[in-house]
Amino acid sequence: PKESPTNSFIEIPDYHSACVVATHEGTPLHKLKPGPKNIVGECVQLNPGPLDRYKNALKQFVDCL
């Protein structure tokens, strides 16, 4: 029998800040570096832990495609 669809779900952590920075800078998500970013006069902090968790989840998702 085929694998149960529920075993195919992958949790992707929230990546709002990373998405804003990537879109504003035109940087692919996999190339984002942690640290403070200035986005239209607002300071956006990309912390390494959440950014690494998001990158790992994204890699896991892509590997399933």
N, C-alpha and C positions, 0 to 999 in steps of 0.2 A: 504493500500500500504506500501511497504517497505520504510525505511528511505533513503533519497537521499545519494548517495555515498559522495557527497561533504561535508556532515555533519560529516563524519567519519574521515576526515583528522586531523592529529595532527601535530603541528609544533614542531620540535625538534631543540633547539638552537645549535649553533656550539659548539662542545666539543673537539676540537683538542687537547688542552693542557691536558685536563682530560684524553683523550684517550691515549696520549703518556705516561703520568704518570702511568695510570692503567696498561698499557701493560708492561712498564719497571719494575714496582714494583710487578706485578702479583697480584694487588689489585682489587677486584671487584669494579665496578663503584659506587655502592651504599655505599661502605665503605670508599671512598676517603674523606680525610679531607683537608680543605683549608690551604694554607700556601706555603712557598717556598719549592721547591723540587730540588735536585741536580740530574740531568739526564745526565750521561756521561760528567760531567764537566760543563754542562750548567745549569743555574738557571732558573727553570720554576716556575712561580707563579700561584697557583690556588686560585683565589679570591672567597670569600664565595658567593657573589651574583650570578654570572654566574653558579657556581657549584650547588647552590640550584635550580636555574631555570632549569638546565639540569636534575637534579635528579627528580624534580617534573614532567617535561615533560616525562621522562622515565617511571615514575610510572603511569602516565596517559595512556601512550602507552600500558604498560603491562596489565593494568586493562581492556583495550579494547580487549585483546586477548581471 
